[in-house]
Amino acid sequence: MDQIWSTVLDFLRSMGFAQLFVGDNWKCLIMIAVACILLYLAIVKKFEPLLLVPIGFGMLLTNLPGAGLFHESLFAGGHVNWELLGDTANTGLLDYLYLGVKLGIYPCLIFMGVGAMTDFGPLIANPKSLLLGAAAQLGIYVAFTLAILVFQLPFMNLQGTPIQNIAASIGIIGGADGPTAILVTSQLAPSFLGPIAVAAYSYMALVPVIQPPIMRALTSKQERMIVMAQLRPVSQAEKILFPIVVTIFVSLLIPSAAPLVGCLMLGNLFRECGVTERLSKTVQNELCNIVTIFLGVCVGATATASTFINWTTLAIIALGVIAFMGGTAGGVLLAKFMNLFLKQKINPLIGSAGVSAVPMAARVSQVVGQKENPKNFLLMHAMGPNVAGVIGSAIAAGVFLSLFR
């Protein structure tokens, strides 16, 4: 009888309900609430549901006491502890799936899918839009500089990570490119992957809310009414050569950017070459969807109570907003500056599309422009800076990785 009672007590102690009241496990309740909020925003409000649903559910799974699905200790110090990972008794499902994030596999595969879904024609037809995409990366470097200052405050928990690594990871949020932010953070500041990824994808979902006030504040009504001439047709040969030339040039210029840019351009080559339709469809659909699930769940799994509930997370969220606003402003301001020298004026609204949120940022430029002039069609013009921003954020990531890794 005593043995039966002892067995029952052991079972009760092993239950997650009992573990909620042990030590700091009460914080898990807060994280479960945060996960439910993300799921609400994704399902009910439809904020980036393809990403926030797996991220929110991954956050839910990792904060269930006793489940043992993810163990931060296996990746302590920014490295994979392979010896501990081999102990199947103390390794969870998400520990194995997280290797795809830690080794930089998932973000690159996502970029391949983005490339296969992207038409670089507007950028090729109007090469000046490449400058607007580059200018929109201003937010990355503004946030990087501010983060260097903020994270020197004594109450910031650096978790043994160099300040410049944290600053670089936060700055990439300004590129509005979730996979790039995940890749840089997983390499430079893995302890902060959860809050940085949640901030990056949350702000991507809020593009239609954040950008329009900045766009209107920095432009006059006359500027917003500028009608741009129709883009020239782009030949098939140009579309095929573009990904090859960009891959060679960028990889030789910044070798650390080769994985992201190479996968992006490979996906685009599948799309444009005309002889790999099956591969293009697979990358756009099945592969991209599978990797999105794994990536989202694993990113959510890193948002544990111990790393999420602190002043550092609040600082990341605040600096992420500044980074995003800086990127929007940078593209608009450069377009205004270019108009001082151009005969055919650029509508400055397309400069805001230089952030990498494809194609949402381009649609915002279209919507804001049509409110001022219903006959104005800016979508294709805005797609130029928009896809240029994807390349720009990948290059910025390569710069940070080469400097701080």
C-alpha positions as CSV (number, residue, x, y, z in Angstrom):
1,M,0.0,0.0,0.0
2,D,2.8,2.4,0.9
3,Q,4.5,1.7,-2.5
4,I,1.2,2.4,-4.3
5,W,0.8,5.7,-2.4
6,S,4.4,6.6,-3.1
7,T,3.9,6.0,-6.8
8,V,0.8,8.2,-6.8
9,L,2.7,11.0,-5.1
10,D,5.6,10.8,-7.5
11,F,3.1,11.0,-10.4
12,L,1.4,14.0,-8.9
13,R,4.7,15.8,-8.4
14,S,5.7,15.1,-12.0
15,M,2.5,16.9,-13.3
16,G,3.0,20.3,-14.8
17,F,0.3,21.7,-12.5
18,A,2.4,20.9,-9.5
19,Q,5.6,22.3,-11.1
20,L,4.0,25.6,-11.8
21,F,4.4,26.5,-8.1
22,V,8.1,25.5,-7.9
23,G,10.7,28.2,-7.9
24,D,10.3,30.8,-10.7
25,N,8.0,28.6,-12.8
26,W,5.1,31.0,-12.1
27,K,6.6,33.1,-14.8
28,C,5.6,30.4,-17.2
29,L,2.0,31.5,-16.7
30,I,2.9,35.0,-18.0
31,M,4.6,33.5,-21.1
32,I,1.6,31.2,-21.7
33,A,-0.6,34.3,-21.6
34,V,1.8,36.1,-24.1
35,A,1.6,33.1,-26.4
36,C,-2.2,33.1,-26.3
37,I,-2.1,36.9,-27.2
38,L,0.0,36.2,-30.2
39,L,-2.3,33.4,-31.3
40,Y,-5.3,35.8,-30.9
41,L,-3.6,38.4,-33.0
42,A,-2.7,35.9,-35.7
43,I,-6.1,34.0,-35.8
44,V,-8.6,36.8,-35.0
45,K,-6.8,39.9,-36.2
46,K,-5.0,38.1,-39.0
47,F,-1.6,39.7,-38.2
48,E,1.0,37.5,-40.1
49,P,-0.9,34.3,-39.3
50,L,1.4,32.0,-41.2
51,L,4.3,33.1,-38.9
52,L,2.7,34.1,-35.6
53,V,0.6,30.9,-35.3
54,P,3.7,28.6,-35.2
55,I,5.7,31.2,-33.2
56,G,2.9,31.6,-30.6
57,F,2.4,27.8,-30.3
58,G,6.1,27.2,-30.1
59,M,6.2,29.7,-27.2
60,L,3.3,27.9,-25.6
61,L,5.0,24.5,-25.8
62,T,8.4,25.7,-24.4
63,N,6.8,27.2,-21.4
64,L,4.8,24.2,-20.3
65,P,6.5,23.0,-17.1
66,G,7.7,19.4,-17.2
67,A,7.1,19.0,-21.0
68,G,10.9,19.1,-21.6
69,L,10.5,20.0,-25.3
70,F,13.3,22.6,-25.4
71,H,16.4,22.9,-23.3
72,E,18.4,26.1,-23.4
73,S,21.4,24.4,-21.8
74,L,22.0,22.4,-25.0
75,F,22.8,25.7,-26.8
76,A,24.5,27.6,-23.9
77,G,27.3,29.9,-24.9
78,G,26.0,30.3,-28.4
79,H,27.3,26.8,-29.4
80,V,25.6,23.4,-29.9
81,N,26.7,21.1,-27.1
82,W,26.7,18.0,-29.2
83,E,27.6,15.6,-26.4
84,L,24.6,16.7,-24.4
85,L,22.4,16.6,-27.5
86,G,23.2,13.0,-28.0
87,D,21.5,12.1,-24.6
88,T,18.0,11.3,-25.9
89,A,16.6,10.9,-22.4
90,N,17.2,14.7,-21.8
91,T,16.6,16.0,-25.2
92,G,13.2,17.2,-26.5
93,L,11.7,17.4,-30.0
94,L,12.2,21.1,-30.4
95,D,15.9,20.7,-29.5
96,Y,16.4,18.7,-32.6
97,L,14.3,21.0,-34.8
98,Y,16.1,24.0,-33.4
99,L,19.3,22.8,-35.1
100,G,17.9,24.1,-38.4
101,V,17.8,27.6,-36.9
102,K,21.1,27.4,-35.1
103,L,22.9,26.0,-38.2
104,G,21.3,28.7,-40.5
105,I,19.4,26.2,-42.6
106,Y,15.8,27.4,-42.2
107,P,16.3,31.2,-42.9
108,C,18.3,30.4,-46.1
109,L,15.5,28.0,-47.3
110,I,12.9,30.7,-46.6
111,F,15.0,33.1,-48.7
112,M,14.9,30.6,-51.6
113,G,11.1,30.6,-51.4
114,V,11.0,34.4,-51.3
115,G,13.2,34.5,-54.4
116,A,10.9,32.1,-56.3
117,M,7.9,34.2,-55.4
118,T,9.6,37.6,-56.3
119,D,9.6,39.4,-59.6
120,F,12.8,41.5,-59.9
121,G,11.5,43.1,-63.1
122,P,10.5,46.5,-61.5
123,L,14.0,46.8,-60.0
124,I,15.7,45.9,-63.3
125,A,13.5,48.4,-65.2
126,N,14.3,51.2,-62.7
127,P,17.8,50.6,-61.2
128,K,17.5,53.9,-59.3
129,S,15.2,52.1,-56.9
130,L,18.2,50.1,-55.7
131,L,19.3,53.2,-54.0
132,L,16.0,53.6,-52.3
133,G,16.2,50.0,-51.0
134,A,19.7,50.8,-49.7
135,A,18.6,54.0,-48.0
136,A,15.8,52.1,-46.2
137,Q,18.5,50.2,-44.3
138,L,19.2,53.4,-42.4
139,G,17.1,52.1,-39.6
140,I,19.4,49.1,-39.1
141,Y,22.4,51.3,-38.4
142,V,20.4,53.9,-36.3
143,A,19.1,51.1,-34.1
144,F,22.6,49.5,-33.9
145,T,24.1,52.7,-32.6
146,L,21.3,53.3,-30.1
147,A,21.5,49.7,-28.9
148,I,25.3,50.1,-28.2
149,L,24.4,53.0,-25.9
150,V,21.3,51.5,-24.3
151,F,22.8,48.1,-23.4
152,Q,25.6,49.7,-21.5
153,L,23.1,50.6,-18.8
154,P,23.8,48.6,-15.6
155,F,20.3,47.0,-15.3
156,M,20.6,45.3,-18.7
157,N,21.1,41.6,-18.7
158,L,23.6,40.7,-21.4
159,Q,23.7,37.0,-20.6
160,G,27.4,36.9,-21.5
161,T,26.8,38.2,-25.0
162,P,29.0,41.1,-26.4
163,I,27.1,44.3,-26.7
164,Q,27.9,44.8,-30.4
165,N,26.4,41.3,-31.1
166,I,23.1,42.3,-29.4
167,A,23.1,45.6,-31.1
168,A,23.6,44.1,-34.6
169,S,20.8,41.6,-34.0
170,I,18.4,44.3,-32.9
171,G,19.4,46.6,-35.8
172,I,18.4,44.0,-38.3
173,I,14.8,44.4,-37.2
174,G,14.9,47.6,-39.1
175,G,15.2,45.7,-42.4
176,A,11.7,44.2,-41.7
177,D,13.0,40.8,-42.8
178,G,12.2,38.1,-40.3
179,P,14.5,35.3,-41.7
180,T,17.5,37.6,-41.8
181,A,16.9,38.8,-38.2
182,I,16.7,35.1,-37.1
183,L,19.8,34.2,-39.0
184,V,21.9,37.0,-37.5
185,T,20.6,36.6,-34.0
186,S,21.0,32.8,-34.0
187,Q,24.7,33.4,-34.9
188,L,25.5,36.5,-32.9
189,A,23.1,36.6,-29.9
190,P,21.2,33.3,-29.6
191,S,20.0,34.1,-26.1
192,F,17.9,36.9,-27.5
193,L,16.4,35.1,-30.4
194,G,12.9,34.8,-28.9
195,P,12.2,38.5,-28.2
196,I,14.0,39.7,-31.4
197,A,12.1,37.4,-33.7
198,V,8.8,38.2,-32.0
199,A,9.5,41.9,-32.4
200,A,10.6,41.6,-36.0
201,Y,7.5,39.6,-37.1
202,S,5.2,41.8,-35.1
203,Y,6.4,45.0,-36.7
204,M,6.2,43.3,-40.1
205,A,2.5,42.6,-39.4
206,L,2.1,46.3,-38.4
207,V,3.5,47.8,-41.6
208,P,0.1,49.3,-42.6
209,V,-0.1,50.9,-39.2
210,I,3.4,52.2,-38.6
211,Q,4.4,53.4,-42.0
212,P,1.6,55.8,-43.2
213,P,2.0,58.5,-40.5
214,I,5.7,58.7,-41.2
215,M,5.2,58.8,-44.9
216,R,2.7,61.7,-44.6
217,A,4.8,63.6,-42.1
218,L,7.8,63.6,-44.4
219,T,6.1,64.5,-47.6
220,S,3.9,67.3,-48.9
221,K,0.5,66.7,-50.7
222,Q,2.1,67.7,-54.0
223,E,4.9,65.1,-53.6
224,R,2.4,62.4,-52.7
225,M,0.4,63.2,-55.9
226,I,3.4,62.7,-58.2
227,V,2.5,60.4,-61.1
228,M,5.3,58.2,-62.3
229,A,5.8,57.0,-65.9
230,Q,5.1,53.4,-66.8
231,L,8.1,51.1,-66.4
232,R,9.8,49.8,-69.5
233,P,9.4,46.1,-70.4
234,V,12.1,43.8,-69.1
235,S,13.4,41.0,-71.3
236,Q,13.6,37.4,-70.3
237,A,17.3,37.4,-70.8
238,E,17.7,40.3,-68.3
239,K,15.6,38.4,-65.7
240,I,17.8,35.3,-66.1
241,L,21.1,37.2,-65.9
242,F,20.1,39.3,-62.9
243,P,20.2,36.6,-60.2
244,I,23.5,35.2,-61.6
245,V,25.2,38.6,-61.7
246,V,23.9,39.7,-58.3
247,T,25.1,36.4,-56.7
248,I,28.6,36.7,-58.1
249,F,29.0,40.4,-57.3
250,V,27.5,40.3,-53.7
251,S,29.3,37.1,-52.8
252,L,32.6,38.5,-53.9
253,L,32.0,41.8,-52.2
254,I,30.7,40.4,-48.9
255,P,31.2,36.6,-48.6
256,S,29.2,36.4,-45.4
257,A,26.1,37.4,-47.3
258,A,26.5,34.6,-49.8
259,P,24.2,32.0,-48.1
260,L,21.2,34.4,-48.0
261,V,21.7,36.2,-51.3
262,G,22.7,32.9,-53.0
263,C,19.5,31.1,-51.9
264,L,17.4,34.2,-52.7
265,M,18.8,34.3,-56.3
266,L,18.6,30.6,-56.8
267,G,14.9,30.7,-56.0
268,N,14.5,33.6,-58.4
269,L,16.4,31.7,-61.1
270,F,14.1,28.7,-60.7
271,R,11.2,31.2,-61.4
272,E,12.7,33.0,-64.4
273,C,14.7,30.5,-66.3
274,G,11.7,28.8,-67.8
275,V,12.9,25.2,-67.5
276,T,12.4,24.5,-63.8
277,E,8.7,25.1,-63.3
278,R,8.4,22.1,-61.0
279,L,11.2,23.2,-58.8
280,S,9.9,26.8,-58.7
281,K,6.4,25.6,-57.6
282,T,7.9,23.2,-55.0
283,V,10.1,26.0,-53.5
284,Q,7.2,28.5,-53.4
285,N,4.8,26.1,-51.9
286,E,5.7,22.8,-50.2
287,L,9.3,23.6,-49.2
288,C,8.5,27.1,-48.0
289,N,5.4,26.0,-46.0
290,I,7.3,23.2,-44.3
291,V,10.2,25.3,-43.3
292,T,8.0,28.1,-42.1
293,I,6.3,25.7,-39.7
294,F,9.6,24.5,-38.3
295,L,11.2,28.0,-38.2
296,G,8.2,29.5,-36.4
297,V,7.8,26.8,-33.8
298,C,11.6,26.8,-33.0
299,V,11.7,30.6,-32.7
300,G,8.8,30.5,-30.4
301,A,10.5,27.8,-28.3
302,T,13.4,30.2,-27.5
303,A,11.0,32.6,-25.8
304,T,11.3,31.1,-22.4
305,A,10.3,32.9,-19.2
306,S,13.9,33.3,-18.1
307,T,15.0,35.1,-21.2
308,F,11.7,37.0,-22.0
309,I,10.6,38.6,-18.8
310,N,13.1,41.4,-18.1
311,W,14.1,44.9,-19.0
312,T,16.2,43.7,-21.9
313,T,13.1,42.5,-23.8
314,L,11.4,45.9,-23.4
315,A,14.5,47.6,-24.7
316,I,14.5,45.3,-27.8
317,I,10.9,46.1,-28.5
318,A,11.5,49.8,-28.2
319,L,14.6,49.8,-30.3
320,G,12.9,47.6,-32.9
321,V,10.2,50.3,-33.4
322,I,13.0,52.9,-33.9
323,A,14.7,50.7,-36.4
324,F,11.6,50.2,-38.4
325,M,10.7,53.9,-38.4
326,G,14.2,54.8,-39.3
327,G,14.1,52.4,-42.3
328,T,10.8,53.9,-43.5
329,A,12.1,57.5,-43.1
330,G,15.4,56.7,-44.9
331,G,13.8,55.6,-48.1
332,V,11.4,58.5,-48.2
333,L,14.1,61.1,-47.5
334,L,16.5,59.8,-50.2
335,A,13.7,59.9,-52.8
336,K,13.0,63.5,-51.9
337,F,16.8,64.2,-52.2
338,M,17.0,62.5,-55.6
339,N,14.1,64.6,-56.9
340,L,16.4,67.7,-56.6
341,F,18.4,66.3,-59.5
342,L,16.0,64.2,-61.6
343,K,13.9,65.5,-64.5
344,Q,11.4,62.7,-64.1
345,K,10.4,63.0,-60.4
346,I,10.0,60.0,-58.1
347,N,7.0,59.8,-55.8
348,P,8.7,59.8,-52.4
349,L,6.1,57.3,-51.1
350,I,7.8,54.4,-52.9
351,G,10.9,55.0,-50.8
352,S,9.1,53.7,-47.7
353,A,8.8,50.3,-49.6
354,G,12.6,49.9,-49.3
355,V,12.0,47.9,-46.1
356,S,11.9,44.2,-46.9
357,A,8.3,43.4,-46.0
358,V,7.4,42.1,-49.5
359,P,4.9,42.9,-50.9
360,M,3.1,44.5,-47.9
361,A,5.3,47.7,-47.9
362,A,4.7,48.2,-51.6
363,R,1.0,47.9,-51.1
364,V,1.1,50.6,-48.4
365,S,2.8,53.0,-50.8
366,Q,0.0,52.3,-53.3
367,V,-2.7,52.9,-50.8
368,V,-1.3,56.1,-49.4
369,G,-0.6,57.4,-52.9
370,Q,-4.1,56.7,-54.2
371,K,-5.7,58.5,-51.2
372,E,-4.1,61.7,-52.6
373,N,-4.6,60.9,-56.3
374,P,-7.0,58.1,-57.2
375,K,-5.4,57.9,-60.7
376,N,-1.9,57.2,-59.3
377,F,-0.7,53.6,-59.5
378,L,2.5,53.2,-57.5
379,L,2.5,49.4,-56.8
380,M,4.9,48.3,-59.5
381,H,7.2,51.3,-58.9
382,A,7.2,50.5,-55.2
383,M,8.1,46.9,-55.8
384,G,11.5,48.0,-57.1
385,P,12.7,49.4,-53.7
386,N,10.8,46.6,-52.0
387,V,12.8,43.8,-53.5
388,A,16.0,45.9,-53.4
389,G,15.4,46.1,-49.6
390,V,15.5,42.3,-49.4
391,I,18.9,42.3,-51.0
392,G,20.0,45.3,-48.8
393,S,19.0,43.6,-45.6
394,A,20.9,40.5,-46.6
395,I,24.0,42.5,-47.3
396,A,23.7,44.3,-44.0
397,A,23.4,40.9,-42.3
398,G,26.5,39.8,-44.1
399,V,28.4,42.9,-42.9
400,F,27.4,42.3,-39.3
401,L,28.3,38.6,-39.5
402,S,31.7,39.3,-41.0
403,L,32.5,41.9,-38.3
404,F,31.2,40.3,-35.1
405,R,31.0,36.5,-35.6
